[in-house]
């Protein structure tokens, strides 16, 4: 959708991957900061341990990588005229 509306104007799929992965990882970090603030000031228990935080960030990153791989497979299998 972003490419079709010319929101992202890149000519290399590698740059698209970097943008997607960076955005997803940034949102994951912001979410973890939110959980830390919530635990600190509101006495919630959103962050169980450092391992939980790292697992969340790894899952965010791997989801972004798999999404990009899916984009690559789609582009290679269904070459569109763009």
N, C-alpha and C positions, 0 to 999 in steps of 0.2 A: 504493500500500500504506500509506504513512504517513497519507494522508487517511482511508482506510477504517478504520484502527485508531485514528483520532482522535489520532495523534501530533502532527500539525500541525493547529492549529485556527485557520484564517483564513477570512475570507469573501470576500476579494478575490484574484483570480488574480494581480494585479500583485505583491502581497505574497509570494505563493508563488514567483513568478519571482525576486524579490530574494533570498529565502531560498536557493533552489537555486543561483543564480549566485554568491552570496556563499560558500556552502559549497564549491562546486567551486573557486573561485578561492583560497580559504583552503587547501584540500588541495594545490593546485598550488604555492602558495608554500611550504608545509611540505615538499613533495617537493624543491623547489629548495634549500631550506636543508639538507635531508639530503644532497643531492648536494654542496653546498659543504663541509659538515663531512667527508664521505667523502673528497673530494679533498684537503682540508687535512690531515687527520690520518692517513689511510690511503694517501695517495699514489695514489689511483685517478684516472681521467680521465673522470669522468661528465659534467662540464661542459666542453665543448670551447671555448666562447666565450660572450661576453655575448649575441651574436646567437642562439645555440642556446637559452640560457635564456629570452630574450624570445619566441622562436618557441614554446617549450613553453608559456609562460604564455598566449600568444595563442591557441594551439590549445585549451588548457583552457577559456578563456573562450568561444571560439566554439562549442565543443561544448556548453557549458551553455546558450548562447543558442539554438542549434538545438534542443536538447532542450525548452526552454521554448516555442519556436515550435511544436514538434510537439504539446506539451500543449495549446496554445491551439487549434490546428487540430482536434485530437481533441474538445476541449470544444465547439467551435462546430459541428462536423459531426455529432457524436453526442451531442446534449444528453441528459444523464442526469438523472434525478430524484434530487437529493441534498438 
